[in-house]
């Protein structure tokens, strides 16, 4: 295994200053698999900030990835606003009941107090612990679920989908209160000294049309981005699942600095089309490759992503296309990191072709 000669923070500063780096940045996007790495049950993260922080820290120390994130599931804000969340003993939480069962109850929704409501205080304490221990070496972030996606969890996905067609006024009202809660979580995370990223999975063009994105999601996403920037967030990192190419230019116009794309998106097209306007991150398949693939398949997929993305002028980060499944083999995560170290710096087509010609991975 090749060792890094820079910390992620040193690598990021050097890249920003146009100086040589030791390798491309890589963040496998481990998700709740950190529980397996650190020896916890996922349910412990719902009540124990020390466990959550320790799992994040141990995962970073094992792999040396270029970014850490205090994150468990997509329902943190919605739960704090009244939604019921199913929390299995040792798997990722899921939405059990939305916060309201009818749009007539929309005025019952309250903007969150992140220091009191739901599991958010546990996450905030974990953020501070992670920041204090490893924040000098690597970026530490909180994941803020975007206002449009969170609005779905407040009323329910089926009802929200119908409302997009039949009740646009109520959709906007839901997104407005959702946005205010997103801003509150942003404030609280920044007060812990960590950064923020945005996850907007239901803004995907696999889920809604580009027209609906522009009508319903974009206005609130833009306001959240502007708010984050007004609070000193230098780089806006956004992940949207599924198909996103119809809205890439919209995201550029909103001020997104780093776009994380799903494995079904075309990485080369993204790098070619908008890579001169924002950095691109992605997009190794988290399931078929990272979870179910061999080490050799992980290596080849990582090399393929590098070849397709490294010419993005604003920068390229190797990532999985979405959060990794909980039971992803640890050796596959290590293989992704080791492959990026094997490529090193500078990256050239010739070097990549030689490495891709190696047919057996040891």
SULZIPE-V877219 format. One record per backbone hydrogen bond with DSSP energy under -1.0 kcal/mol. NH is the residue of the N-H (numbers start at 0). CO is the residue of the C=O. Records with the same first field share a line. If there is no record, write none. Layout:
NH: CO, CO
//
This chain:
8: 136
10: 6
11: 7
12: 8
13: 9
14: 10
15: 11
16: 12
17: 14
18: 13
26: 317
32: 29
33: 30
34: 31
36: 32
37: 33
38: 34
39: 34
42: 88
43: 40
44: 41
45: 42
46: 43
47: 43
51: 47
52: 48
53: 49
54: 50
55: 51
56: 52
57: 53
58: 54
59: 55
60: 56
61: 57
62: 58
63: 59
65: 25
66: 64
67: 138
69: 140
78: 74
79: 75
80: 76
81: 78
82: 77
83: 96
85: 93
93: 85
95: 83
96: 83
99: 153
104: 101
105: 102
107: 104
108: 105
115: 112
116: 112
119: 116
122: 118
123: 119
124: 120
125: 121
126: 122
127: 123
128: 124
129: 125
130: 126
131: 127
132: 128
133: 129
134: 130
136: 133
137: 133
140: 67
141: 194
143: 196
145: 198
149: 145
150: 146
151: 147
152: 148
154: 150
155: 151
159: 155
160: 156
161: 157
162: 158
163: 159
164: 161
165: 161
166: 162
170: 166
171: 167
172: 168
173: 169
174: 170
175: 171
176: 172
177: 173
178: 174
179: 175
180: 176
181: 177
182: 178
183: 179
184: 180
185: 181
186: 182
187: 183
188: 184
189: 185
190: 186
191: 188
192: 189
193: 188
194: 139
196: 141
197: 236
198: 143
199: 238
202: 199
203: 200
204: 242
206: 203
207: 203
212: 208
213: 209
214: 210
215: 211
217: 212
220: 216
221: 217
222: 218
223: 219
224: 220
225: 221
226: 222
227: 223
228: 224
229: 225
230: 226
231: 228
232: 227
237: 257
238: 197
239: 259
246: 243
250: 246
251: 247
252: 248
253: 249
254: 251
255: 250
256: 235
257: 235
258: 278
259: 237
260: 280
264: 261
269: 265
270: 266
271: 267
272: 268
273: 269
276: 273
277: 273
278: 256
279: 314
280: 258
281: 316
283: 318
289: 284
291: 286
292: 288
297: 293
298: 294
299: 295
300: 296
301: 297
302: 298
303: 299
304: 300
305: 301
306: 302
307: 303
308: 304
309: 305
311: 308
313: 274
314: 311
316: 279
317: 24
320: 283
323: 28
327: 324
332: 328
333: 329
334: 330
335: 331
336: 332
337: 333
338: 334
339: 335
340: 336
341: 337
342: 338
343: 339
351: 347
352: 348
353: 349
354: 350
355: 351
356: 352
357: 354
//
